[in-house]
Amino acid sequence: MNVALTAVVGQVGCVTVLVIVLAMFAGLWIDNRFGTKPWFTIGLLVASMPVTVILMLNIVRAATSRMVMDDPKKNTDAPSKEADVGTQDD
């Protein structure tokens, strides 16, 4: 479980850094191309924040759904306790 959480944190960190760095370089390139320094850089960096949050949520949702599905403690094949209600053990 700890290894899975560490992997999720690592993925989120890498995606966050990647999105911010891409936004910065794209903004610098556009600013140099059109001579609008620093407006596109600032705009893309601000726009990258909600994109990063959405990507983080998607990564965490996918990881938690995989963790729940792979949980060995959760055995769906075993009969539930409700199925035993009303039966007698003689």
Secondary structure, 3 states (H helix, E strand, C coil): CHHHHHHHHHHHHHHHHHHHHHHHHHHHHHHHHHCCCCHHHHHHHHHHHHHHHHHHHHHHHHHHHHHHHCCCCCCCCCCCHHHHCCCCCC
